[in-house]
Amino acid sequence: MILPLISAEAESGGAGLGVALVLGVAFGFALERAGLGSARKLAGQFYGRDLTVLKVMFSAIVTAALGVFWLSRLGFLDASQVYVPPTFLLPQAVGGAVFGVGLVAAGLCPGTSCVAVATGRRDGLAVVGGMLLGVLLFAAAFPLLAGFYGSTPRGTVTLPGLLHLSPAVATAALVAMALGMFAAAERWERRARAGGAS
Amino acid sequence: MSAAEAAAVAVPAVRPAARAEARPYASPYLAGVGLGLVLLAAYAVVGRGLGASGAFSSVAAAGVASVAPAYAAANPATAEYLGAGGPLRDWLVIEIAGVLLGGFASAWLAGRLGGATERGPRIGAGARLAYAAGGGVAMGIGAKLARGCTSGQALTGGALLSVGSWIFIAAAFAAAYAAAPLFRREWT
């Protein structure tokens, strides 16, 4: 197992930060190429006009999941050394819902707001300012929120672990689900165009 | 033809040509696969995924620490982000600096720099900016509660099949669709 190349403890070293910069450049480049630096295009997802968000997000998830599966299977990657965000059921459900409302109002997510700023859009700057304010409000209210924030912890738990599936079956199910969603998205967009829906 | 006349002819001729040069966006599937390969490279090289909201947390915490160091150190929500080397030694802050560079480079190469404030035809620019800032506030709070955003939870945790990340994806999409009619005026 030669991967991951750098341990998590070394990520703040010179090499780790150099990798961060290079990966960030590629990340920003890919988001801009997809058109996700445009708030109207991103918001189109929620009005049935333009399902780019869904297509980009699930293509990325499937690509990375297949990569992790095959690199592990072929003995290159020790997947147990890759950090999986821990699960906190209620905070992630409520936080996700609050985030979703903000997403459709802003038309940009935290990452794509940075792309919008980089390409010279003032609404991107407003989202960035709002995000900073939101983070500060959370910190100010933390004494009140700490109990909820730490509630319903489940540790590191994955869908295959929870459902007792092998990684192969879980990855295959993910791919099948994504392909089904892509087919539905294409059909939906064709119908929306034919119907002249706004 | 005088210089002034030449300029009067040249300016409108240049403007539409520059607009027409803006190339169409890439296929979403192709861009998504590219994004997935970047995410995979992050797992394989540093054993972690991508993120965005964490960089905002680091910058905000550094800002609080510069005006109220004792408060910032005592509040767990900010203390967590006060690393030894400051925000410029933070992995996600550097990654986001890269996102700015990469987004700029991509838009520049495609002739897409300098887009206006994006909004629908029925809303003024000022109102749109207010919605954008308000949406940012909600996303900041939501991402803190959920311990990540579209990058750190949906993409990074999603591809690793983390249960909490899929709860975040489902909740975020469901809430965005449910709230979309309230914001229709902003976009259509």
Interface residues (C-beta under 8 A of the other chain):
Chain A: L3 P4 L5 I6 S7 A8 E11 S12 G16 L17 V19 A20 L21 V22 L23 G24 V25 A26 F27 G28 F29 A30 L31 E32 R33 A34 G35 G37 S38 A39 R40 K41 A43 G44 Q45 F46 Y47 T52 K55 V56 M57 F58 S59 A60 I61 V62 T63 A64 A65 G67 V68 L71 F76 L77 Q81 V82 Y83 V84 P85 P86 T87 F88 L89 P91 Q92 A93 V94 G95 G96 A97 V98 F99 G100 V101 G102 L103 V104 A105 A106 G107 L108 C109 P110 G111 T112 S113 C114 V115 A116 V117 A118 T119 G120 R121 R122 D123 G124 A126 V127 V128 G129 G130 M131 L132 L133 G134 V135 L136 L137 F138 A139 F142 L145 A146 F148 Y149 R154 T156 V157 T158 L159 P160 L162 A170 L174 F182 S198
Chain B: Y25 A26 P28 Y29 A31 G32 V33 G34 L35 G36 L37 V38 L39 L40 A41 A42 Y43 A44 V45 V46 G47 R48 G49 L50 A52 S53 F56 S57 V59 A60 A61 G63 V64 N75 P76 A77 T78 G83 G85 R89 D90 W91 L92 I94 E95 I96 A97 G98 V99 L100 L101 G102 G103 F104 A105 S106 A107 A110 R112 L113 G114 G115 A116 T117 E118 R119 G120 A125 R128 L129 A130 Y131 A132 A133 G134 G135 G136 V137 A138 M139 G140 I141 G142 A143 K144 L145 A146 R147 G148 C149 T150 S151 G152 Q153 A154 L155 T156 G157 G158 A159 L160 L161 S162 V163 G164 S165 W166 I167 F168 I169 A170 A171 A172 F173 A174 A175 A176 Y177 A178 A179 A180 F183 R184 E186 W187 T188
